[in-house]
Amino acid sequence: MKALLVLLILLALAGAALYYSFPSLFNPLNHATIEKEFIASIPAIFRTKGGNLELAGFTATETFMRSDTAKLPYFNWNIPGATTTVVIRVPVIYRYYVPVLGEWNINVVNHTCLIYAPELRPTLPPAIQTDSMKISTIEGPLSFSGKTQQAKLLQSITPQLEKNAKDSAKVKFVREEARKTVAEFVQAWLLQRQVWGENKIENIKVFFKGEGDSTAVSVNPVADTAVSEMKEP
């Protein structure tokens, strides 16, 4: 009996040693999993033909909230003390651009250069500064869904931010700064061709596609020293 017990112990030790030394023998390869992980590791390469001209942007702290109360089965009644509320605050960077190969129209009238630029567009998705993200979860004494509600709220952030970036109020908020950037860009181009200055082109007026002519304002960019000294090569 003792000999059998010793033999079983030795076999168990040998099996354990074999398991830790050659784990692949006990965990055969899952080819479906390997294929899935391999495909997921391949980077999806894309590019923007002609590139984008980034014009302006701003940073805002966005707040997202989700509240859920567990209900009594069959009756659909809220259970007192079973409410979970999750609040996420995160700084977001919104950026706006125009496509370089978009439709540009340029006209000169009475020393004023009229620039009709492509539509001002948001860069999507907006950038989230996760290092400054703050998450607060408030759970009632009978609530145990904090992690679930938090995960659902996190998943909803990017789609909501994309909607925010397209909002006409945010586009309007950044449009005037974007207009100045286009004017500065055009002025530098005109300086290189020595057609900017007195009795030449003296003013720039920028319009974005989608806005009426009456909404645009004249922009007189003030060239800094580096720009004003640019010469024709």
C-alpha positions as a Markdown table, in Angstrom:
| # | Residue | x | y | z |
|---|---|---|---|---|
| 1 | Met | 0.0 | 0.0 | 0.0 |
| 2 | Lys | 2.8 | 2.4 | 0.9 |
| 3 | Ala | 4.6 | 1.5 | -2.3 |
| 4 | Leu | 1.5 | 2.4 | -4.3 |
| 5 | Leu | 1.1 | 5.7 | -2.5 |
| 6 | Val | 4.8 | 6.5 | -3.2 |
| 7 | Leu | 4.3 | 5.6 | -6.8 |
| 8 | Leu | 1.3 | 7.9 | -7.2 |
| 9 | Ile | 3.1 | 10.8 | -5.5 |
| 10 | Leu | 6.1 | 10.3 | -7.9 |
| 11 | Leu | 3.7 | 10.2 | -10.9 |
| 12 | Ala | 2.0 | 13.4 | -9.7 |
| 13 | Leu | 5.4 | 15.1 | -9.3 |
| 14 | Ala | 6.5 | 13.9 | -12.7 |
| 15 | Gly | 3.3 | 15.1 | -14.3 |
| 16 | Ala | 3.6 | 18.5 | -12.7 |
| 17 | Ala | 7.2 | 18.9 | -13.9 |
| 18 | Leu | 6.2 | 17.9 | -17.4 |
| 19 | Tyr | 3.3 | 20.4 | -17.4 |
| 20 | Tyr | 5.4 | 23.3 | -16.4 |
| 21 | Ser | 8.3 | 22.3 | -18.7 |
| 22 | Phe | 6.2 | 21.7 | -21.8 |
| 23 | Pro | 2.9 | 23.6 | -21.3 |
| 24 | Ser | 2.2 | 23.4 | -25.1 |
| 25 | Leu | 1.6 | 19.6 | -24.7 |
| 26 | Phe | -1.4 | 20.4 | -22.4 |
| 27 | Asn | -2.6 | 23.5 | -24.2 |
| 28 | Pro | -2.8 | 22.8 | -27.9 |
| 29 | Leu | -2.7 | 25.8 | -30.2 |
| 30 | Asn | -6.0 | 27.4 | -30.9 |
| 31 | His | -5.5 | 28.2 | -34.6 |
| 32 | Ala | -8.6 | 30.4 | -34.8 |
| 33 | Thr | -7.4 | 32.5 | -31.9 |
| 34 | Ile | -3.9 | 32.8 | -33.3 |
| 35 | Glu | -5.3 | 33.9 | -36.7 |
| 36 | Lys | -7.6 | 36.5 | -35.1 |
| 37 | Glu | -4.7 | 38.0 | -33.0 |
| 38 | Phe | -2.4 | 38.0 | -36.0 |
| 39 | Ile | -4.9 | 39.9 | -38.1 |
| 40 | Ala | -5.6 | 42.3 | -35.3 |
| 41 | Ser | -1.9 | 43.1 | -35.0 |
| 42 | Ile | -1.6 | 44.2 | -38.7 |
| 43 | Pro | -1.7 | 48.1 | -38.8 |
| 44 | Ala | -4.4 | 49.6 | -41.0 |
| 45 | Ile | -2.6 | 52.1 | -43.1 |
| 46 | Phe | -4.4 | 55.0 | -44.6 |
| 47 | Arg | -3.4 | 58.4 | -46.0 |
| 48 | Thr | -5.1 | 61.7 | -46.9 |
| 49 | Lys | -4.4 | 62.5 | -50.6 |
| 50 | Gly | -2.8 | 65.9 | -50.7 |
| 51 | Gly | -3.0 | 66.3 | -46.9 |
| 52 | Asn | -5.0 | 68.6 | -44.7 |
| 53 | Leu | -4.3 | 72.1 | -43.7 |
| 54 | Glu | -4.9 | 72.3 | -39.9 |
| 55 | Leu | -6.2 | 75.8 | -39.1 |
| 56 | Ala | -7.3 | 76.1 | -35.5 |
| 57 | Gly | -8.6 | 74.2 | -32.5 |
| 58 | Phe | -9.4 | 74.5 | -28.8 |
| 59 | Thr | -9.4 | 72.5 | -25.6 |
| 60 | Ala | -12.5 | 71.9 | -23.5 |
| 61 | Thr | -13.3 | 69.7 | -20.5 |
| 62 | Glu | -16.3 | 67.6 | -21.4 |
| 63 | Thr | -18.5 | 65.9 | -18.8 |
| 64 | Phe | -20.4 | 62.7 | -19.4 |
| 65 | Met | -22.9 | 61.1 | -17.0 |
| 66 | Arg | -24.8 | 57.9 | -16.9 |
| 67 | Ser | -27.3 | 56.9 | -14.2 |
| 68 | Asp | -29.1 | 53.6 | -13.9 |
| 69 | Thr | -31.5 | 52.1 | -11.3 |
| 70 | Ala | -32.1 | 48.4 | -10.9 |
| 71 | Lys | -35.7 | 47.3 | -11.3 |
| 72 | Leu | -37.8 | 44.7 | -9.5 |
| 73 | Pro | -38.4 | 41.8 | -11.9 |
| 74 | Tyr | -41.8 | 41.4 | -13.4 |
| 75 | Phe | -43.1 | 44.7 | -11.9 |
| 76 | Asn | -40.5 | 47.0 | -13.5 |
| 77 | Trp | -40.3 | 49.0 | -10.3 |
| 78 | Asn | -37.2 | 50.9 | -9.3 |
| 79 | Ile | -35.5 | 49.4 | -6.3 |
| 80 | Pro | -34.7 | 52.0 | -3.7 |
| 81 | Gly | -31.0 | 52.2 | -3.0 |
| 82 | Ala | -30.1 | 50.4 | -6.3 |
| 83 | Thr | -29.1 | 53.5 | -8.3 |
| 84 | Thr | -25.6 | 53.7 | -9.9 |
| 85 | Thr | -24.3 | 57.1 | -11.2 |
| 86 | Val | -21.1 | 57.4 | -13.2 |
| 87 | Val | -19.6 | 60.8 | -14.1 |
| 88 | Ile | -16.5 | 61.1 | -16.4 |
| 89 | Arg | -14.7 | 64.4 | -16.9 |
| 90 | Val | -12.0 | 64.5 | -19.5 |
| 91 | Pro | -10.1 | 67.3 | -21.4 |
| 92 | Val | -10.7 | 67.1 | -25.2 |
| 93 | Ile | -8.8 | 68.7 | -28.0 |
| 94 | Tyr | -10.9 | 69.7 | -31.0 |
| 95 | Arg | -9.0 | 70.5 | -34.2 |
| 96 | Tyr | -10.4 | 71.9 | -37.5 |
| 97 | Tyr | -8.9 | 71.8 | -41.0 |
| 98 | Val | -9.5 | 72.2 | -44.7 |
| 99 | Pro | -8.4 | 69.7 | -47.3 |
| 100 | Val | -5.5 | 70.9 | -49.4 |
| 101 | Leu | -6.9 | 69.4 | -52.5 |
| 102 | Gly | -10.4 | 70.8 | -51.8 |
| 103 | Glu | -12.0 | 73.4 | -54.0 |
| 104 | Trp | -10.2 | 76.7 | -53.7 |
| 105 | Asn | -11.1 | 79.9 | -55.5 |
| 106 | Ile | -9.1 | 83.1 | -55.5 |
| 107 | Asn | -10.0 | 86.5 | -56.9 |
| 108 | Val | -8.4 | 89.9 | -56.6 |
| 109 | Val | -10.7 | 93.0 | -56.5 |
| 110 | Asn | -9.4 | 96.5 | -55.7 |
| 111 | His | -6.2 | 95.4 | -53.9 |
| 112 | Thr | -8.2 | 92.8 | -51.9 |
| 113 | Cys | -7.5 | 89.1 | -52.3 |
| 114 | Leu | -10.7 | 87.1 | -52.0 |
| 115 | Ile | -10.1 | 83.5 | -50.8 |
| 116 | Tyr | -12.9 | 81.0 | -51.1 |
| 117 | Ala | -11.7 | 78.1 | -49.1 |
| 118 | Pro | -13.1 | 74.6 | -48.7 |
| 119 | Glu | -15.6 | 73.8 | -45.9 |
| 120 | Leu | -14.1 | 73.9 | -42.4 |
| 121 | Arg | -14.1 | 70.4 | -41.0 |
| 122 | Pro | -13.4 | 68.8 | -37.6 |
| 123 | Thr | -10.6 | 66.3 | -37.3 |
| 124 | Leu | -12.2 | 63.0 | -36.1 |
| 125 | Pro | -12.2 | 61.6 | -33.6 |
| 126 | Pro | -11.2 | 64.4 | -31.3 |
| 127 | Ala | -8.2 | 63.8 | -29.1 |
| 128 | Ile | -8.9 | 62.7 | -25.5 |
| 129 | Gln | -6.3 | 63.5 | -22.8 |
| 130 | Thr | -6.7 | 60.3 | -20.8 |
| 131 | Asp | -4.0 | 61.2 | -18.3 |
| 132 | Ser | -6.3 | 63.9 | -16.9 |
| 133 | Met | -9.5 | 61.9 | -17.1 |
| 134 | Lys | -11.5 | 61.7 | -13.8 |
| 135 | Ile | -14.1 | 59.0 | -13.2 |
| 136 | Ser | -16.5 | 59.2 | -10.3 |
| 137 | Thr | -18.9 | 56.3 | -9.4 |
| 138 | Ile | -21.7 | 56.7 | -6.9 |
| 139 | Glu | -23.4 | 53.4 | -5.9 |
| 140 | Gly | -26.4 | 52.9 | -3.7 |
| 141 | Pro | -26.3 | 50.3 | -0.9 |
| 142 | Leu | -28.1 | 47.8 | -3.1 |
| 143 | Ser | -26.3 | 48.7 | -6.4 |
| 144 | Phe | -23.5 | 46.5 | -7.8 |
| 145 | Ser | -23.3 | 47.6 | -11.4 |
| 146 | Gly | -20.6 | 50.4 | -11.1 |
| 147 | Lys | -18.1 | 48.7 | -13.4 |
| 148 | Thr | -20.7 | 47.8 | -16.0 |
| 149 | Gln | -22.1 | 51.3 | -16.1 |
| 150 | Gln | -18.6 | 52.8 | -16.2 |
| 151 | Ala | -17.7 | 50.6 | -19.2 |
| 152 | Lys | -20.9 | 51.6 | -21.1 |
| 153 | Leu | -20.2 | 55.3 | -20.5 |
| 154 | Leu | -16.6 | 55.0 | -21.7 |
| 155 | Gln | -17.8 | 53.3 | -24.9 |
| 156 | Ser | -20.2 | 56.2 | -25.6 |
| 157 | Ile | -17.6 | 59.0 | -25.3 |
| 158 | Thr | -16.0 | 58.9 | -28.7 |
| 159 | Pro | -19.3 | 58.8 | -30.7 |
| 160 | Gln | -20.6 | 61.7 | -28.6 |
| 161 | Leu | -17.4 | 63.7 | -29.1 |
| 162 | Glu | -17.6 | 63.3 | -32.8 |
| 163 | Lys | -21.1 | 64.7 | -32.7 |
| 164 | Asn | -19.9 | 67.6 | -30.6 |
| 165 | Ala | -17.1 | 68.4 | -33.0 |
| 166 | Lys | -19.6 | 68.7 | -35.9 |
| 167 | Asp | -21.9 | 71.0 | -33.9 |
| 168 | Ser | -22.4 | 74.3 | -35.7 |
| 169 | Ala | -21.8 | 76.3 | -32.5 |
| 170 | Lys | -18.3 | 74.8 | -32.1 |
| 171 | Val | -17.5 | 75.3 | -35.7 |
| 172 | Lys | -18.6 | 78.9 | -35.4 |
| 173 | Phe | -16.6 | 79.3 | -32.2 |
| 174 | Val | -13.3 | 78.4 | -34.0 |
| 175 | Arg | -14.1 | 79.8 | -37.5 |
| 176 | Glu | -12.6 | 83.3 | -37.0 |
| 177 | Glu | -9.3 | 81.9 | -35.7 |
| 178 | Ala | -9.2 | 79.5 | -38.7 |
| 179 | Arg | -9.9 | 82.4 | -41.0 |
| 180 | Lys | -6.9 | 84.2 | -39.6 |
| 181 | Thr | -4.7 | 81.2 | -40.2 |
| 182 | Val | -5.8 | 81.0 | -43.9 |
| 183 | Ala | -5.1 | 84.7 | -44.3 |
| 184 | Glu | -1.6 | 84.3 | -42.8 |
| 185 | Phe | -0.9 | 81.3 | -45.1 |
| 186 | Val | -2.0 | 83.2 | -48.2 |
| 187 | Gln | -0.1 | 86.3 | -47.2 |
| 188 | Ala | 3.1 | 84.3 | -46.9 |
| 189 | Trp | 2.5 | 82.9 | -50.3 |
| 190 | Leu | 1.9 | 86.4 | -51.8 |
| 191 | Leu | 5.0 | 87.7 | -50.1 |
| 192 | Gln | 7.1 | 85.0 | -51.8 |
| 193 | Arg | 5.8 | 86.2 | -55.1 |
| 194 | Gln | 6.3 | 89.9 | -54.2 |
| 195 | Val | 2.7 | 90.8 | -54.8 |
| 196 | Trp | 1.9 | 91.9 | -51.3 |
| 197 | Gly | 2.3 | 95.5 | -50.1 |
| 198 | Glu | 1.4 | 99.1 | -51.0 |
| 199 | Asn | -0.3 | 99.4 | -54.4 |
| 200 | Lys | -0.3 | 95.7 | -54.7 |
| 201 | Ile | -2.5 | 93.3 | -52.7 |
| 202 | Glu | -3.1 | 95.0 | -49.4 |
| 203 | Asn | -6.0 | 93.1 | -47.8 |
| 204 | Ile | -7.2 | 89.5 | -47.6 |
| 205 | Lys | -10.8 | 88.3 | -47.2 |
| 206 | Val | -11.5 | 84.7 | -46.4 |
| 207 | Phe | -14.7 | 82.7 | -46.9 |
| 208 | Phe | -15.3 | 79.1 | -46.1 |
| 209 | Lys | -17.6 | 77.0 | -48.2 |
| 210 | Gly | -21.0 | 76.8 | -46.6 |
| 211 | Glu | -21.1 | 80.3 | -45.1 |
| 212 | Gly | -22.6 | 83.3 | -46.8 |
| 213 | Asp | -20.5 | 86.1 | -48.1 |
| 214 | Ser | -22.0 | 88.4 | -45.5 |
| 215 | Thr | -20.6 | 86.3 | -42.6 |
| 216 | Ala | -17.0 | 86.7 | -43.7 |
| 217 | Val | -14.9 | 89.6 | -42.4 |
| 218 | Ser | -11.8 | 91.3 | -43.8 |
| 219 | Val | -8.6 | 90.0 | -42.4 |
| 220 | Asn | -5.4 | 92.1 | -42.4 |
| 221 | Pro | -2.7 | 89.7 | -41.2 |
| 222 | Val | 0.3 | 91.4 | -39.6 |
| 223 | Ala | 3.4 | 89.7 | -41.0 |
| 224 | Asp | 6.1 | 88.9 | -38.4 |
| 225 | Thr | 9.7 | 89.7 | -39.1 |
| 226 | Ala | 10.5 | 86.2 | -40.5 |
| 227 | Val | 7.6 | 86.4 | -42.9 |
| 228 | Ser | 8.0 | 90.0 | -44.1 |
| 229 | Glu | 11.7 | 89.3 | -45.0 |
| 230 | Met | 10.9 | 86.4 | -47.3 |
| 231 | Lys | 12.2 | 86.9 | -50.8 |
| 232 | Glu | 11.7 | 85.2 | -54.1 |
| 233 | Pro | 14.4 | 82.4 | -54.3 |
